[in-house]
Amino acid sequence: MKNSRKINKGAPSGFVVSLLVHAAAFLLAGMLVVFTVHQKEETKFVPPKPVDRPKMKLKKPKVKVKKTAKPKPTTRIVTKVKRASMPDIQLPEMSGMADGLVGDIGGFELLPDLQQMTVFGGGQTIGNDFVGTFYDFKRDRAGRPIPMSDVQFVDAMIKFNSSGWKPSSISRYYRSPNKRYATSFMMPPIRSSVAPTAFNEADTIGYAWMVHYKGKLVYPEDIKFRFWGMGDDILAVRVNGEIVLNACWEDNNRGTYLIGGKWVSNATKNRQFYMGNNLAWGGDWIELKAGEPVDMEVIVGEVPGGTFCSMLTVEVEDAEYENNRQSRGIFPMFKTAETTHDLADAILEHLVPGEADVFKGPIFRDYLVPENTNTAVVAEQEAEAPEPGAEEEPSKMRLWTLNNGKTVEAEYITKIGNDVVLRSAKGKQVKVPVAEVSAEDIDYIQISNPPKFSVDFLRSSKQVFIETTPYLNETPPRVLEWTFGAKLKQENSMAYDHELKVEYYAFGQQYLDADKYKLLDHQVAHFTPTAENKRAFRMEGKRAVQLMDYDLMDHRRGMRVAESLVLVTDVRGEIVAYNSTANWLYDNLETLQERQVGQFLDKSCERVYPTGPKPTRY
């Protein structure tokens, strides 16, 4: 009985073992199947396509170029300037830009256009530029006003310098969300109350503010150079964390020069010639190896208010420069890209001729311009104009359809009373009652006989008051916000059921040069005269245009509202009415239509550079 019990208990054990073996086999097979399926489903990661960032198009001005001497390559090793890795492309902070690109306010866009080029930079990056951040030390980080004297501001800036230019050291103060992207630091003398508007910070009073620029310094060849500059009040440059130029204002009792530390210039001609409204400082010699970028920072700013200026130029070792009225070389401004016409306009309007060259000189980027030159501008090639030939005028003959079904090919001459006068191909004139021609022909007659309109240009202004510094006795800039427009009214009740294009041009005139004009505004609208609108139309600009003028260094800066032109064009593209305050505008209309708002022009409507102030200190 014991033996049979053992046999009976052993049978289920074998069965269990068999089940376990089969289960393990199935599990292994399942794992193989699952592994195989996973292998088939595995896909390669495809990175997303790069985001297209908006980039500013560079326009090359048409200027004659005089090449400067090519810098001699050097193999000397410098330990003062450390090497750094290649920079990443600096992309605009879109959140900051959005704050300045809001829509119209009360019908007018009163905020400055952040895309407009200024001496502080543009609103879009081109990659190899310096990103500028604006700080107002009279407000806390939330934008609320706080007490801040000129001396307190200088102390805060000295601490900023001692911290190694760390933004965290001034984080308690207001930082604008609006960035500027600068390829140069050429800011000739202007009123300090004007400067903050470049960052859409018009409410900032013109003292105790600073802009901190950060970027990369690189050149495609070995080069040895130094900076020359002048700051009123603040201009300091760091390369790889070390001060290479302190050009802050020295002649005051606030200690402004200490903002740039205790750096001392060793340039032989240091502070021996004027740049802007004071004597220029010469920086340390810097040697760059070909294509090796290093960190570079620039700070500019204003302490008590009044006049602001920050001008940075370069002197390449062994290069020859044309002399100016001070018997010293005209150094080229520091730049990382070709000087566009828009940037040149912004600078030359305030720059004394001969104090800096905005076009020539090295371009600090990692590649050379065509033909291995290191000049700033490559002149545009003028397209050869085709030789004038006899143009065939389009035929004015058309097919007229009468109510009786007959057709006649003839040229429209005029409409007299209820008759239309036609001229056949043989030159014979015939009168046809208007009632006997088709509706299409009547429409053609109406277009060919536009009614007369009275046309007027509209302009109105309101004064804007700018608060100035409490530390200087200065007259505030004169600021007017102009609104332009046009109106027209049909002088009779003749039916004319066709759309008209109405456009106006408004121009300012430079105080420094009465032969230089600026296109301030250009607007286009469409209008169909009907009985409902009393055959009258009125249009106004989409944004107010702010004009500022002030006296600086014995010159009146800015411009006044001058000429205007209103055009009324029909569906054929023919001008049916116009109002012009100057004959040269209408006479050069084709050239005028190539101009854009903000551009300077002469009386031939060709684009020109503005005229800068004359020197008053030498």
C-alpha atoms as one frame of an Amber mdcrd trajectory, in Angstrom:
protein
   0.000   0.000   0.000   2.923   2.382   0.732   4.375   1.661  -2.686   1.121
   2.386  -4.485   0.712   5.655  -2.570   4.184   6.804  -3.642   3.379   5.972
  -7.258   0.078   7.845  -7.079   1.752  10.968  -5.575   4.562  10.879  -8.160
   2.223  11.052 -11.176   0.952  14.562 -10.459   4.552  15.768  -9.825   5.620
  14.763 -13.301   2.599  16.411 -14.740   3.426  19.672 -12.979   7.015  19.533
 -14.183   5.783  18.976 -17.715   3.494  21.964 -17.445   6.313  24.148 -16.161
   8.582  23.098 -19.018   5.913  23.836 -21.607   5.066  27.157 -19.971   8.708
  28.205 -20.019   8.922  27.265 -23.678   5.858  29.302 -24.539   7.153  32.248
 -22.488  10.492  32.165 -24.291   8.740  32.011 -27.641   6.546  34.915 -26.637
   9.547  36.964 -25.646  11.128  36.247 -28.998   7.976  37.270 -30.781   7.607
  40.426 -28.746  11.259  41.314 -29.281  10.865  40.789 -32.998   7.781  42.976
 -33.133   9.501  45.721 -31.206  12.417  45.571 -33.555  10.111  46.042 -36.514
   8.285  48.934 -34.886  11.468  50.805 -33.929  11.805  54.065 -35.899  14.567
  56.602 -36.177  14.111  59.996 -34.574  13.748  62.785 -37.106  14.602  66.187
 -35.662  12.105  68.968 -36.322  12.837  71.437 -39.036  14.600  74.562 -37.825
  12.383  77.515 -37.059  12.718  80.382 -39.462  13.640  83.437 -37.461  12.938
  86.893 -38.881  16.128  88.493 -40.119  16.731  92.050 -41.182  17.627  92.452
 -44.813  20.787  94.423 -45.318  20.799  97.007 -48.056  24.110  98.189 -49.374
  24.408 101.913 -49.911  25.726 103.182 -53.210  28.953 104.846 -52.229  32.450
 105.104 -53.556  34.814 102.921 -51.605  38.387 103.747 -50.785  40.220 100.722
 -49.487  42.172 101.043 -46.303  45.521  99.405 -45.865  45.243  95.717 -45.153
  46.401  94.858 -41.638  49.607  92.888 -41.456  49.209  89.374 -40.081  50.921
  88.729 -36.789  52.066  85.576 -35.054  52.672  87.079 -31.637  50.946  85.408
 -28.715  48.908  87.556 -26.369  47.807  86.324 -22.979  45.656  89.305 -22.109
  42.833  88.232 -24.408  41.656  84.688 -23.786  40.208  82.514 -26.509  36.634
  81.367 -26.570  34.490  78.925 -28.497  32.556  79.866 -31.635  29.435  81.852
 -30.754  25.926  80.620 -31.205  23.673  82.738 -33.389  21.909  85.250 -31.216
  18.180  85.053 -31.788  15.755  87.826 -30.855  13.671  87.455 -27.742  10.252
  87.483 -29.327   8.488  88.137 -26.039  10.282  91.436 -25.687   9.595  92.439
 -29.260   5.905  91.694 -28.928   5.581  94.209 -26.152   6.585  96.963 -28.524
   4.538  95.839 -31.515   1.061  96.264 -30.142  -1.792  97.597 -32.224  -3.138
 101.082 -32.578  -4.069 103.081 -29.503  -7.125 105.234 -29.918  -6.804 105.100
 -33.700  -3.109 106.000 -33.803  -0.021 103.900 -33.287   1.794 106.206 -30.899
   4.496 103.717 -29.949   7.807 103.826 -31.828   8.409 101.198 -34.465  10.879
  98.710 -32.995  11.806  97.536 -36.473  13.129 100.984 -37.327  16.911 101.301
 -37.380  18.376 103.585 -34.715  21.869 104.422 -33.493  21.190 101.923 -30.685
  20.539  99.113 -33.176  17.620  97.504 -34.945  14.699  95.394 -33.816  15.846
  92.171 -35.501  19.018  90.158 -35.280  21.277  89.330 -38.218  23.269  86.779
 -36.197  26.604  88.500 -35.666  25.373  91.471 -33.675  25.349  92.609 -30.059
  22.191  92.229 -27.980  21.415  95.402 -26.043  19.431  95.427 -22.788  18.099
  98.730 -21.463  18.081  99.512 -17.715  16.337 102.396 -15.973  17.748 102.887
 -12.473  14.924 105.260 -11.513  12.446 102.364 -11.444  12.365  99.043  -9.641
  12.144  95.728 -11.445   8.341  96.061 -11.630   8.605  99.497 -13.235   7.606
 101.506 -10.165   9.448 104.811  -9.540  12.158 104.751  -6.859  14.447 107.501
  -5.541  17.659 107.727  -7.568  20.093 110.619  -7.699  22.912 111.002 -10.180
  25.488 110.138  -7.499  23.525 107.050  -6.427  23.394 105.924 -10.042  27.170
 106.273 -10.398  27.659 104.225  -7.215  25.344 101.507  -8.552  27.277 101.403
 -11.828  30.619 101.197 -10.007  29.269  98.189  -8.090  28.095  96.717 -11.398
  31.648  97.016 -12.711  33.086  95.475  -9.529  30.747  92.495  -9.936  32.226
  91.701 -13.329  29.289  93.243 -15.176  26.880  90.645 -13.804  23.220  91.493
 -14.550  22.271  90.009 -11.181  24.055  92.899  -9.465  21.492  95.340 -10.895
  18.480  93.012 -10.909  16.572  95.285  -8.517  16.279  97.939 -11.238  13.946
  98.056 -14.215  15.014  96.075 -17.268  13.167  96.739 -20.522  11.778  93.689
 -22.352  12.577  95.377 -25.666  15.961  94.405 -27.090  18.096  96.168 -29.652
  20.546  94.369 -31.946  23.566  96.519 -32.736  26.284  96.017 -35.333  28.043
  99.232 -34.278  28.277 101.671 -31.388  28.267 105.016 -33.142  25.960 107.305
 -31.183  26.872 110.934 -31.955  25.746 113.710 -29.597  21.971 113.770 -29.093
  19.709 114.814 -26.254  19.711 112.150 -23.535  15.935 112.413 -23.233  15.662
 111.130 -26.807  17.701 107.960 -26.368  15.266 105.797 -24.329  12.625 106.022
 -27.072  14.794 103.672 -29.170  13.817 100.921 -26.705  10.165 101.996 -26.615
  10.810 103.511 -23.190   9.556 107.017 -23.885   8.477 107.449 -20.255  12.074
 107.133 -19.070  13.436 110.527 -18.057  16.780 111.148 -19.739  19.136 110.403
 -16.858  20.303 107.404 -14.789  19.886 104.853 -17.568  22.265 102.311 -19.094
  22.385  99.844 -22.003  24.412  96.629 -21.692  25.429  94.990 -24.988  26.808
  91.452 -25.237  28.209  89.650 -28.265  31.267  88.072 -29.887  34.395  89.660
 -31.308  35.912  87.768 -34.245  37.834  88.483 -37.435  38.636  86.187 -40.399
  42.349  87.043 -40.380  44.978  87.699 -37.743  44.586  91.324 -36.748  45.984
  93.764 -34.200  43.895  96.823 -33.411  42.678  99.051 -30.627  39.533 100.984
 -29.862  39.215 104.755 -29.772  36.092 106.142 -28.188  34.318 108.822 -26.219
  31.417 108.489 -23.815  29.094 111.148 -22.491  28.629 109.887 -19.942  29.264
 106.143 -20.162  31.272 104.086 -22.655  33.316 101.095 -21.558  34.386  97.952
 -23.425  35.345  94.541 -22.067  36.969  91.749 -24.074  37.030  88.325 -22.427
  36.127  89.885 -19.118  38.864  92.537 -19.085  38.475  96.281 -19.622  40.205
  97.330 -22.866  38.706 100.827 -23.054  37.233 103.143 -20.445  35.989 106.251
 -22.239  33.554 107.426 -19.568  33.202 111.143 -18.883  35.952 112.474 -16.629
  35.277 116.176 -16.104  32.669 116.136 -13.335  32.467 115.686  -9.587  30.395
 112.514  -9.644  33.197 109.996 -10.220  31.656 108.904 -13.527  35.000 107.763
 -14.930  35.254 105.131 -12.180  32.293 103.319 -13.747  34.878 101.757 -16.059
  37.243 100.951 -13.205  40.802 102.156 -12.696  41.885 101.346 -16.249  44.528
 103.729 -17.642  45.178 104.412 -21.339  48.708 104.014 -22.706  47.912 105.490
 -26.143  50.353 108.256 -27.105  47.603 110.491 -28.547  45.151 109.802 -25.759
  42.716 112.719 -25.276  44.385 114.881 -27.920  41.516 115.159 -30.430  37.746
 115.547 -30.301  35.217 112.838 -30.946  31.653 113.878 -30.280  31.606 116.495
 -27.543  34.836 115.629 -25.719  38.360 114.309 -26.223  38.782 110.692 -27.330
  40.354 107.878 -25.314  42.699 105.287 -26.855  42.286 101.658 -25.815  44.620
  98.704 -25.304  46.031  96.899 -28.325  44.116  93.689 -29.010  45.314  90.775
 -31.101  42.845  88.319 -32.580  43.722  85.039 -34.253  41.912  84.265 -37.493
  38.391  82.977 -36.916  38.733  82.646 -33.124  35.870  84.483 -31.374  36.110
  86.050 -27.939  33.481  87.537 -25.653  32.888  91.264 -25.892  30.628  93.590
 -23.889  29.868  97.288 -24.199  28.017  99.582 -21.814  26.663 103.018 -22.709
  24.550 105.340 -20.624  23.760 108.740 -19.173  24.277 110.045 -15.633  22.801
 113.549 -15.071  21.023 114.093 -18.400  21.592 116.732 -21.031  23.717 115.546
 -23.946  24.375 111.855 -24.562  27.108 110.441 -26.786  28.939 107.111 -27.167
  31.214 106.684 -30.170  33.428 103.618 -30.711  35.991 103.433 -33.537  38.956
 101.175 -34.340  42.560 101.760 -35.337  44.256  98.847 -37.118  47.993  98.622
 -36.607  50.000 100.025 -39.555  46.839 101.108 -41.416  46.805 104.554 -43.023
  43.848 106.873 -42.602  42.779 110.099 -44.242  43.284 113.101 -41.954  40.464
 115.345 -40.796  40.431 119.000 -39.727  42.141 118.039 -36.474  45.133 116.626
 -38.395  44.494 113.123 -37.200  43.247 110.003 -38.945  39.546 109.481 -39.505
  39.109 106.117 -37.807  36.352 103.766 -39.008  33.595 102.936 -36.595  33.582
  99.478 -35.060  31.100  97.259 -36.903  30.173  93.626 -37.414  28.313  94.075
 -40.724  28.218  96.366 -43.740  26.701  99.720 -42.925  23.184  99.798 -44.318
  21.719 102.979 -45.729  19.184 103.075 -42.893  21.895 102.847 -40.230  24.015
 105.445 -42.013  21.007 107.799 -42.060  20.512 107.404 -38.316  24.191 108.150
 -37.619  25.043 110.818 -40.186  22.114 113.011 -39.168  24.012 113.744 -35.922
  27.678 113.057 -36.780  30.148 115.871 -37.426  31.785 114.996 -40.777  35.324
 113.711 -40.350  35.049 112.498 -36.765  34.432 108.886 -37.807  34.025 106.898
 -41.019  30.835 104.851 -41.033  31.590 102.882 -44.209  35.279 101.925 -44.421
  37.407  99.744 -42.193  37.352  96.145 -40.954  34.149  94.213 -40.420  34.449
  92.043 -37.334  32.904  88.753 -38.395  34.323  85.371 -39.329  34.392  85.820
 -43.111  35.624  88.378 -45.614  33.506  90.304 -48.065  33.952  89.446 -51.792
  37.402  89.800 -53.363  39.089  89.437 -49.963  38.618  93.101 -49.096  37.997
  94.225 -45.567  36.100  97.358 -46.475  32.663  97.965 -45.083  30.741  98.465
 -48.288  30.750  96.818 -51.676  29.300  99.320 -54.120  26.188  98.146 -55.872
  26.507  97.560 -59.574  24.393  99.967 -61.524  22.215  98.240 -64.064  22.799
  99.622 -67.519  19.728 101.414 -68.713  18.464 100.272 -72.103  18.875 102.735
 -74.909  15.732 104.781 -75.369  13.695 103.728 -78.342  10.426 104.696 -79.927
   7.657 103.145 -77.866   4.484 102.275 -79.655   1.461 103.854 -78.052  -1.357
 101.409 -77.392  -4.179 101.681 -79.863  -7.173 103.655 -78.635  -9.468 101.969
 -81.128 -12.132  99.740 -79.621 -15.255  97.948 -80.729 -18.477  99.793 -79.918
 -21.783  97.900 -79.778 -25.017  99.694 -80.637 -28.471  98.737 -79.407 -29.501
  97.690 -82.926 -26.826  95.003 -82.888 -24.375  96.789 -85.161 -20.743  97.256
 -84.124 -18.279  99.932 -85.080 -14.525 100.175 -84.468 -13.668 103.690 -83.415
 -11.689 105.845 -81.013 -13.445 107.707 -78.248 -12.944 111.482 -78.509 -15.303
 113.180 -76.064 -18.851 113.419 -74.777 -20.967 116.439 -75.665 -24.328 116.630
 -73.955 -26.140 113.369 -74.677 -23.893 112.432 -77.592 -20.583 110.617 -77.707
 -18.078 111.683 -80.369 -16.155 108.833 -82.032 -13.435 108.791 -84.679 -13.292
 105.923 -87.143 -10.139 104.263 -88.412 -10.353 106.520 -91.497 -10.359 109.630
 -89.308 -14.024 110.463 -89.731 -15.802 111.797 -86.649 -19.357 110.731 -85.911
 -21.812 111.523 -83.146 -23.712 108.686 -81.526 -26.437 109.209 -78.912 -25.358
 107.800 -75.571 -28.716 106.065 -75.293 -27.845 103.943 -78.364 -24.613 102.375
 -77.029 -24.301  99.324 -74.805 -23.955  99.361 -71.023 -20.300  98.349 -71.393
 -19.707 101.338 -73.661 -21.412 103.671 -71.191 -19.121 102.316 -68.490 -16.113
 103.029 -70.707 -17.334 106.580 -71.340 -17.754 107.156 -67.616 -14.225 105.945
 -66.830 -12.828 108.111 -69.623 -14.562 111.192 -68.231 -13.747 111.326 -64.526
 -15.361 114.205 -62.671 -13.349 117.065 -61.234 -12.353 116.875 -57.573 -11.138
 119.415 -55.082  -8.149 117.866 -53.292  -6.594 118.996 -50.013  -3.782 117.782
 -47.767  -4.577 117.676 -44.053  -2.228 118.089 -41.132  -2.725 118.708 -37.438
  -0.445 118.544 -34.430  -0.440 118.445 -30.680   2.410 119.289 -28.375   4.026
 116.602 -26.244   5.909 117.555 -23.107   9.005 115.604 -22.092  10.222 115.661
 -18.519  13.916 116.475 -18.329  16.607 115.962 -15.735  16.422 117.788 -12.395
  20.216 118.022 -12.286  20.734 120.356 -15.233  19.082 123.575 -16.287  18.076
 122.646 -19.823  15.267 123.547 -22.170  13.134 120.492 -22.980  13.061 119.321
 -26.603  10.191 120.671 -28.675   7.995 117.694 -29.527   4.981 117.699 -31.831
   2.868 114.702 -32.778   1.612 115.178 -36.310  -1.393 113.543 -37.902  -1.563
 113.712 -41.681  -4.393 113.024 -44.077  -6.212 114.025 -47.248  -9.714 114.912
 -48.358 -11.411 115.250 -51.710 -14.865 116.170 -52.903 -16.449 115.810 -56.294
 -17.244 119.232 -57.717 -20.412 118.116 -59.538 -23.099 115.444 -59.240 -22.117
 113.488 -62.348 -22.435 109.737 -61.885 -19.078 107.995 -61.529 -19.394 104.497
 -60.105 -15.729 103.511 -60.162 -13.156 103.104 -57.436 -10.427 105.682 -57.014
  -7.100 105.279 -55.250  -6.244 108.165 -52.937  -2.739 108.515 -51.507  -0.719
 111.196 -49.814   2.949 111.823 -49.097   4.119 113.990 -46.175   7.675 115.339
 -45.995   9.890 116.878 -43.353  12.783 119.243 -44.023  16.092 119.178 -42.155
  16.926 122.237 -40.084  20.619 121.572 -40.769  20.127 121.459 -44.549  17.084
 122.929 -46.286  17.834 120.851 -49.403  17.374 117.546 -47.570  13.914 116.097
 -47.010  12.553 113.027 -45.271   9.458 111.037 -46.187   7.492 111.134 -42.943
   4.306 109.356 -43.961   2.697 107.714 -46.989  -0.807 106.277 -46.864  -3.122
 104.760 -49.476  -6.912 104.359 -49.395  -9.713 103.634 -51.880 -12.961 105.487
 -52.471 -15.961 105.283 -54.784 -18.000 108.503 -55.061 -21.700 107.873 -54.468
 -24.756 109.839 -53.447 -24.642 108.123 -50.044 -21.172 109.466 -49.174 -22.017
 112.791 -50.818 -19.200 112.109 -53.255 -16.711 113.186 -50.609 -13.885 111.325
 -48.887 -11.540 111.922 -45.989  -8.586 109.799 -44.857  -6.124 110.045 -41.984
  -2.820 108.361 -41.249  -2.680 105.123 -39.309  -0.146 106.469 -36.851   0.926
 109.791 -35.453   4.344 111.004 -36.556   6.449 112.496 -33.787   8.905 115.236
 -34.694  11.388 116.520 -32.161  13.777 119.413 -32.442  16.204 120.961 -29.999
  19.288 123.129 -29.846  22.562 121.278 -29.381  26.128 122.486 -29.838  25.013
 125.716 -31.527  22.807 123.919 -34.051  19.097 123.348 -34.274  18.556 119.620
 -34.692  15.536 117.827 -36.113  13.144 118.841 -38.861   9.975 120.701 -39.630
   6.935 119.587 -41.610   7.424 120.888 -45.130   6.011 119.610 -48.429   3.100
 117.334 -49.306   1.580 115.566 -52.295  -1.898 114.065 -52.739  -2.703 111.851
 -55.739  -6.048 110.541 -57.013  -5.742 107.664 -59.497  -8.495 105.864 -61.411
  -8.822 102.185 -62.352  -6.780 102.808 -65.513  -3.851 103.924 -63.387  -4.156
 107.488 -64.626  -3.936 110.435 -62.252  -7.244 112.300 -62.383  -6.454 114.882
 -59.677  -3.586 115.920 -57.445  -2.440 118.562 -55.000   1.267 119.307 -54.602
   3.001 121.980 -52.544   6.147 121.699 -54.677   6.442 121.100 -58.415   9.518
 118.893 -57.994   7.456 116.263 -56.203   5.019 115.752 -59.067   7.700 116.182
 -61.723   9.748 113.342 -60.180   6.811 111.145 -59.250   8.253 107.954 -60.740
  11.391 108.301 -58.620   9.393 109.349 -55.570   7.359 106.148 -55.733  10.586
 104.207 -55.074  11.117 105.934 -51.721  10.020 104.443 -48.424   8.899 106.125
 -45.236  11.899 107.246 -43.202  14.234 107.767 -46.151  15.953 111.058 -46.947
  15.736 112.539 -50.444  16.671 115.629 -52.404  14.598 117.678 -54.858  15.133
 115.094 -57.583  13.539 112.541 -55.228  16.753 110.499 -55.252  17.717 108.939
 -51.948  20.493 110.817 -50.143  22.205 110.841 -46.770  21.209 113.512 -44.246
  23.540 116.400 -43.471  25.324 116.342 -40.128  26.216 119.302 -37.908  29.322
 121.400 -38.446  32.145 121.259 -35.888  31.984 123.897 -33.173  34.921 122.868
 -30.939  37.746 123.116 -33.482
